[in-house]
Amino acid sequence: MRLRGRTVTAVIILDVALALTGMQVRAALSQAAGLSKINHVIVIYQENWSFDGLYGTFPGANGVANAGPTLRQVDKTGQPYATLPQPIDTTKKPPAPDPRFPADMPIGPFDLARFVEPDQRTGDLVHQFFQEQYQIDGGKMDKFVAWSDAAGLVMSRYDATNLPEGMLAQRYVLADNFFHAAFGGSFLNHFWLVCACTPQWPNAPDALKAQLDAGGMVVKDGFVTPDGYAVNTAYTINTPHPARVSDPARLLPSQTMPTIGDRLEEKGISWAWYSGGWNDALAGRPDPLFQFHHQVFAYFARYADGTPGRAQHLRDEQDLWAALKEGTLPAVAFVKFLGPDNEHPGYADVIRGQRHTLELVAAVMQSPYWADSAIIITYDENGGRWDHVPPPKGDRWGPGARVPTIIISPYAKRRVVDHTQYDTTAILRLIERRWNLPPLGSRDAGAGDLRNAFNFF
């Protein structure tokens, strides 16, 4: 009798487990099918902030309170700093200590707003391919100060919880485990946003190549790795590029790897890259803060000068605002703001960029497109700023440090911090899954697709 009771109990448990498994399977299938409800993906690609740099004190997020041993900062020889070196203002010629900051702050993250309000500017911070890897220091995250040109500024942070984008994060989904895809700066991470790849330059002049010692440390920095991959800021052979770079040998040849734009076009899915100041740059009168190296599709042969691809898909930001009013918004829109609006330290401030982002989000919400849209606000890279979470082990190219990412949609979960691990290629995976596109490489093929940020039930 006892055995029979145990058997009945086991059967009941098994039935419940199977029922729960069935519910989970149905939920997963429902989520997968739910992606078809999203007909417009809008990616706003901002500049140069780590997650802890803006959301390290956001309620419910993995923030600076969990920093533990990564608070410790050591010099290049491994010796601990006694105090935080005075931040450097790299906008000065030559760079100099910034008198707005004291010279003896304790080691650790500090509230930048005590010294510089978020509507003001600070110096920039070095953010290059090899240097970020040295700062990460095998996951110890303890050499950000040592390998920065801005000294203690790398440990500064704002509390963006109640800033314009933070208010959106409070209402929708903030991803707190999202890493920028490639080590280093904007140039390389823009490539990883659109092709999950690193540009190749096998015949680059030796003068442009980095030189490394036997231990992998930079002896002479450069745009290009010793084996011919462009990793730091290089300009395209196509227009637009800075007038000061006139030697074709110093311009990156057109790339031929497939991009997400190619994948979409092959399926007849509309898309565009909208960039602030694009028309003026093409006309030869670029805004002083137009960033040539942010115009990633211009680096590809399919979107080179005079091609149909360029005319159809590379547009000015003003065309985006018009598309929202005129009913011509493509299925996938990448948005790159002009310098003053992109939050980049050194030449922009946080508040203006966040307000501009909020204006665009509001315009989408007030348009007919809102009902089936997903807006993703993310940052190209950490801008050299400290974050306490070691990046996951990836490949030669990354991932780098965490960056803030906010997902906004009628289908987005409400008031949620998503702890799922992602990197920038998760955006590609979302687009690929939604429109049944083949992956561009191994990284996006294995990436999470942001589905945990949505509720399609």
C-alpha positions, 0 to 999 in steps of 0.5 A, spaced: 500 500 500 505 504 501 509 503 495 502 504 491 501 511 494 508 513 493 507 510 485 501 515 485 504 521 488 510 520 483 505 519 477 502 526 480 509 529 480 510 527 473 504 529 470 505 536 474 512 536 471 510 535 464 504 540 464 509 545 467 514 543 461 508 543 456 506 550 459 514 552 458 514 550 451 508 553 449 510 560 452 517 559 448 513 558 442 508 564 443 514 568 444 517 566 438 511 567 434 510 574 438 516 577 434 512 577 428 508 582 431 514 587 431 514 590 424 519 596 426 525 595 429 528 602 431 536 602 433 538 608 437 546 608 437 549 613 442 556 614 444 561 612 450 558 610 456 559 604 461 553 601 464 556 603 471 557 610 468 550 612 468 546 606 471 550 604 477 545 606 482 539 604 478 534 600 482 534 593 481 540 593 477 547 590 478 550 596 480 556 599 483 554 596 490 556 589 487 563 592 485 567 588 490 574 587 488 573 590 482 573 597 486 581 596 487 585 600 481 592 598 480 598 601 476 601 598 470 606 594 475 600 592 479 601 596 485 595 599 488 593 606 487 593 610 494 588 615 492 585 617 485 589 621 480 586 627 479 582 627 472 585 630 466 581 634 461 583 632 455 580 637 451 585 642 453 592 643 449 596 640 452 591 636 456 592 638 463 589 636 470 581 638 471 581 644 476 574 642 478 576 635 481 580 634 487 587 631 487 586 626 493 579 622 492 578 615 494 579 609 490 572 608 487 566 610 483 564 617 484 558 622 483 560 626 477 555 631 478 558 633 484 563 637 480 560 637 473 553 637 472 550 633 466 549 639 462 556 640 462 562 637 458 568 633 461 574 631 458 574 625 453 577 618 455 582 613 451 578 608 448 582 603 443 582 596 442 588 594 445 588 599 451 581 596 453 583 589 454 589 591 458 584 595 462 579 589 463 586 585 465 583 578 465 577 580 468 579 583 474 577 590 471 583 594 475 587 597 470 582 602 468 586 608 471 592 605 469 591 605 461 587 611 461 589 618 458 584 621 463 586 619 470 581 618 475 575 620 470 575 613 468 571 612 475 566 617 474 559 616 474 552 620 473 546 617 476 541 617 470 535 614 473 531 620 473 534 623 466 530 623 460 533 616 458 533 613 465 525 615 465 524 611 459 528 605 463 524 606 469 517 604 465 520 599 460 526 594 460 533 596 462 538 590 460 544 590 465 548 585 462 549 587 455 556 588 453 559 592 447 561 587 442 568 589 440 574 591 444 575 599 443 572 604 440 566 607 435 569 605 429 570 597 430 563 597 434 559 600 428 562 594 424 560 589 429 553 592 429 551 591 422 556 585 420 558 582 426 565 582 423 572 586 423 574 590 417 580 587 413 586 591 411 591 586 409 595 591 405 595 597 410 601 601 410 606 599 415 606 606 418 599 604 420 600 598 423 600 597 431 607 593 433 606 589 439 612 585 443 612 578 445 607 579 451 602 582 446 603 589 449 603 595 444 610 598 443 607 602 437 599 603 437 596 604 430 589 603 426 591 596 424 593 589 427 600 586 425 596 581 421 591 586 417 585 588 421 582 595 422 581 596 429 582 603 431 579 609 427 580 609 420 576 612 414 573 609 408 576 610 401 569 612 399 566 619 401 565 622 406 571 622 409 575 628 412 579 632 407 585 632 411 586 625 409 587 625 402 592 620 401 588 614 398 593 609 401 591 611 408 584 610 407 580 603 408 579 600 402 571 598 401 569 592 404 565 586 401 563 582 407 555 581 408 551 586 412 545 586 416 543 591 410 544 586 405 540 580 408 534 585 409 535 587 402 535 580 399 528 578 403 525 585 400 525 588 407 526 595 407 531 599 412 535 605 412 541 608 416 539 615 418 545 620 420 545 627 423 549 631 418 549 626 412 547 631 407 551 636 409 557 632 409 556 629 402 555 636 400 562 637 402 560 642 408 560 637 414 558 640 421 564 640 425 562 635 430 560 630 424 563 623 425 566 620 419 567 614 422 560 613 425 558 612 418 559 604 417 555 602 411 559 607 407 565 603 408 562 597 404 562 596 396 555 595 396 554 602 399 560 606 396 559 612 392 554 612 386 551 605 388 544 604 388 544 602 395 547 608 398 542 612 394 536 608 397 539 606 404 543 611 407 539 617 409 539 624 413 536 624 420 531 629 417 529 624 413 527 619 419 523 625 422 519 626 415 518 618 415 514 618 421 510 624 419 509 621 412 508 614 413 514 611 410 518 609 416 522 602 413 522 596 417 529 597 420 532 603 422 538 605 425 539 612 427 546 615 429 545 622 431 550 628 430 555 629 435 552 634 439 546 629 440 550 623 441 552 624 449 560 623 447 564 625 453 569 631 450 565 634 445 557 633 448 554 633 454 549 627 457 543 632 458 542 634 450 543 627 447 538 624 452 533 629 451 534 628 443 533 621 444 527 622 448 524 627 443 525 621 437 522 616 442 516 621 443 515 622 436 515 614 434 510 613 440 505 619 437 506 616 430 502 610 427 508 606 427 508 605 435 503 599 435 508 595 432 515 598 434 521 596 438 526 601 440 532 599 442 537 605 445 544 602 446 551 605 446 557 603 441 562 602 447 564 604 454 568 610 452 574 608 456 570 608 463 570 603 468 565 598 469 565 593 475 562 586 471 568 582 467 565 581 460 564 574 458 569 570 454 568 571 447 573 571 441 579 575 439 575 581 438 571 582 444 566 583 447 568 589 451 565 592 457 557 593 459 553 598 456 546 601 457 541 598 453 533 600 454 528 596 450 521 600 449 515 597 445 508 596 447 510 589 447 516 590 452 515 588 459 514 594 464 519 596 469 523 590 469 531 590 469 533 584 464 539 580 467 540 576 461 547 576 458 547 580 451 552 583 447 551 588 441 550 582 436 543 581 440 540 586 436 542 583 429 539 576 432 533 580 434 532 582 426 534 576 424 529 572 428 524 576 426 525 576 418 528 569 418 534 571 416 541 567 416 546 569 421 552 573 419 557 570 423 558 565 429 557 571 434 550 573 432 548 566 431 549 564 438 547 571 441 541 572 445 535 575 441 532 580 446 526 576 447 526 576 454 525 583 454 518 582 451 511 579 453 507 577 447 502 573 451 
